[in-house]
Amino acid sequence: MPRNRTVRLAVLGSSVQRAAPSGFPSSRSSALKRRIVVGFLVLASLVLITVSFRSSALDGVQGTGATVLRPFEVAADRIARPFADTVGWFRGLVDAKHENEKLRAQNEALRRQLILDEGAIHENVELKKALNYIGPPSIADYDRIDTSVVANPQSALDESIVIGAGSSDGVQPNSVVVEPLGGPDGSGALVGTVDRVTSHASRVTLLTDSGSAVTATDVTNPHVIGAVRRGGGSSDVLILDRVPKTPVVRIGDTIVTAGSLGTGPLKSKFPRGIPIGTVSSRSANDTTLFQNIQLKPLVDFSSIQTVVVLVPKSR
């Protein structure tokens, strides 16, 4: 091998060997410095967070930062608000459209039902005329005497009121007494019957009296016929008695006077269709033939102020 080439390889080898160790300490030192800086920043952040929660020393700094950033927050809110309002407007428009379609469908269904009901009523009237049918009396067959209550029940055992109308006003014994039409607790609901009449005042025995009873039926199921009387010891509960187990009675059904003209134990002197109460509970057992049906009265018998006395029209 030539001498010059040997020298050149020796020189190159020595230069390569010297270049490798010269770069290693510099790289290691930079990585160590970065780690120290990161650790310092993490430690400083933890210290600042701890001081912020446990001390008020940074309140001023926080307040200054919030003041500086406030214009940017306001600007961002002003920019974003029109987009949010637009999205909300479109969403409300879609909801209103769906609601409008739903209400139109309900209105159309009610209109069709009204047409059917009016047709059934007209047909019923025509059939009654053709058959010369005389049905039970209704409220339309009575005159109405509006009067006030001058005395409410005098004790827990008293189930009567005194009204400010008497024989001079047309009130008669056994006249039916109801709430004024449009009353808050059941329009025209049954109150009781007149049991004593003077010239200018009358006493009304309430429906909650133990001696009161009225033949009644279920509005949604005319096959339900029974006698409404006071419940066991409470004037807030009425009982629809003598209803067989077969007819279906549902919770919430409205019970009204049946207006029966019979002569049996369920005879009634009341006009048909006067609201009495709603079914609050129903049960049946194998030991009895009838259902146990409880009603919630539509009248608050403890605070009656005005009533309407129904008297037969003069013929």
PEJOMO-V179479 format. One record per residue. N is the residue number from 1. BURIAL is + if it has 24 or more other C-alpha atoms within 12 Angstrom, else -. Layout:
# PEJOMO-V179479
n->N burial->BURIAL
n->N burial->BURIAL
This chain:
# PEJOMO-V179479
n->1 burial->-
n->2 burial->-
n->3 burial->-
n->4 burial->-
n->5 burial->-
n->6 burial->-
n->7 burial->-
n->8 burial->-
n->9 burial->-
n->10 burial->-
n->11 burial->-
n->12 burial->-
n->13 burial->-
n->14 burial->-
n->15 burial->-
n->16 burial->-
n->17 burial->-
n->18 burial->-
n->19 burial->-
n->20 burial->-
n->21 burial->-
n->22 burial->-
n->23 burial->-
n->24 burial->-
n->25 burial->-
n->26 burial->-
n->27 burial->-
n->28 burial->-
n->29 burial->-
n->30 burial->-
n->31 burial->-
n->32 burial->-
n->33 burial->-
n->34 burial->-
n->35 burial->-
n->36 burial->-
n->37 burial->-
n->38 burial->-
n->39 burial->-
n->40 burial->-
n->41 burial->-
n->42 burial->-
n->43 burial->-
n->44 burial->-
n->45 burial->-
n->46 burial->-
n->47 burial->-
n->48 burial->-
n->49 burial->-
n->50 burial->-
n->51 burial->-
n->52 burial->-
n->53 burial->-
n->54 burial->-
n->55 burial->-
n->56 burial->-
n->57 burial->-
n->58 burial->-
n->59 burial->-
n->60 burial->-
n->61 burial->-
n->62 burial->-
n->63 burial->-
n->64 burial->-
n->65 burial->-
n->66 burial->-
n->67 burial->-
n->68 burial->-
n->69 burial->-
n->70 burial->-
n->71 burial->-
n->72 burial->-
n->73 burial->-
n->74 burial->-
n->75 burial->-
n->76 burial->-
n->77 burial->-
n->78 burial->-
n->79 burial->-
n->80 burial->-
n->81 burial->-
n->82 burial->-
n->83 burial->-
n->84 burial->-
n->85 burial->-
n->86 burial->-
n->87 burial->-
n->88 burial->-
n->89 burial->-
n->90 burial->-
n->91 burial->-
n->92 burial->-
n->93 burial->-
n->94 burial->-
n->95 burial->-
n->96 burial->-
n->97 burial->-
n->98 burial->-
n->99 burial->-
n->100 burial->-
n->101 burial->-
n->102 burial->-
n->103 burial->-
n->104 burial->-
n->105 burial->-
n->106 burial->-
n->107 burial->-
n->108 burial->-
n->109 burial->-
n->110 burial->-
n->111 burial->-
n->112 burial->-
n->113 burial->-
n->114 burial->-
n->115 burial->-
n->116 burial->-
n->117 burial->-
n->118 burial->-
n->119 burial->-
n->120 burial->-
n->121 burial->-
n->122 burial->-
n->123 burial->-
n->124 burial->-
n->125 burial->-
n->126 burial->-
n->127 burial->-
n->128 burial->-
n->129 burial->-
n->130 burial->-
n->131 burial->-
n->132 burial->-
n->133 burial->-
n->134 burial->-
n->135 burial->-
n->136 burial->-
n->137 burial->+
n->138 burial->+
n->139 burial->+
n->140 burial->-
n->141 burial->-
n->142 burial->+
n->143 burial->+
n->144 burial->+
n->145 burial->+
n->146 burial->+
n->147 burial->+
n->148 burial->+
n->149 burial->+
n->150 burial->-
n->151 burial->-
n->152 burial->+
n->153 burial->+
n->154 burial->-
n->155 burial->-
n->156 burial->-
n->157 burial->-
n->158 burial->-
n->159 burial->+
n->160 burial->+
n->161 burial->+
n->162 burial->+
n->163 burial->+
n->164 burial->+
n->165 burial->+
n->166 burial->+
n->167 burial->-
n->168 burial->-
n->169 burial->-
n->170 burial->+
n->171 burial->+
n->172 burial->+
n->173 burial->+
n->174 burial->+
n->175 burial->+
n->176 burial->+
n->177 burial->+
n->178 burial->+
n->179 burial->+
n->180 burial->+
n->181 burial->-
n->182 burial->-
n->183 burial->-
n->184 burial->-
n->185 burial->+
n->186 burial->+
n->187 burial->-
n->188 burial->+
n->189 burial->+
n->190 burial->+
n->191 burial->+
n->192 burial->+
n->193 burial->+
n->194 burial->+
n->195 burial->+
n->196 burial->+
n->197 burial->+
n->198 burial->-
n->199 burial->-
n->200 burial->-
n->201 burial->+
n->202 burial->+
n->203 burial->+
n->204 burial->+
n->205 burial->+
n->206 burial->+
n->207 burial->+
n->208 burial->+
n->209 burial->+
n->210 burial->+
n->211 burial->-
n->212 burial->+
n->213 burial->+
n->214 burial->+
n->215 burial->+
n->216 burial->+
n->217 burial->+
n->218 burial->+
n->219 burial->+
n->220 burial->-
n->221 burial->-
n->222 burial->-
n->223 burial->-
n->224 burial->+
n->225 burial->+
n->226 burial->+
n->227 burial->+
n->228 burial->+
n->229 burial->+
n->230 burial->+
n->231 burial->+
n->232 burial->-
n->233 burial->-
n->234 burial->-
n->235 burial->+
n->236 burial->+
n->237 burial->+
n->238 burial->+
n->239 burial->+
n->240 burial->+
n->241 burial->+
n->242 burial->+
n->243 burial->+
n->244 burial->-
n->245 burial->+
n->246 burial->-
n->247 burial->-
n->248 burial->+
n->249 burial->+
n->250 burial->-
n->251 burial->-
n->252 burial->-
n->253 burial->+
n->254 burial->+
n->255 burial->+
n->256 burial->+
n->257 burial->+
n->258 burial->+
n->259 burial->+
n->260 burial->+
n->261 burial->-
n->262 burial->-
n->263 burial->-
n->264 burial->-
n->265 burial->-
n->266 burial->+
n->267 burial->-
n->268 burial->+
n->269 burial->+
n->270 burial->+
n->271 burial->+
n->272 burial->+
n->273 burial->+
n->274 burial->+
n->275 burial->+
n->276 burial->+
n->277 burial->+
n->278 burial->+
n->279 burial->+
n->280 burial->+
n->281 burial->-
n->282 burial->+
n->283 burial->+
n->284 burial->-
n->285 burial->-
n->286 burial->-
n->287 burial->-
n->288 burial->-
n->289 burial->-
n->290 burial->+
n->291 burial->+
n->292 burial->+
n->293 burial->+
n->294 burial->+
n->295 burial->+
n->296 burial->+
n->297 burial->+
n->298 burial->+
n->299 burial->+
n->300 burial->+
n->301 burial->+
n->302 burial->-
n->303 burial->-
n->304 burial->+
n->305 burial->+
n->306 burial->+
n->307 burial->+
n->308 burial->+
n->309 burial->+
n->310 burial->+
n->311 burial->+
n->312 burial->+
n->313 burial->-
n->314 burial->-
n->315 burial->-
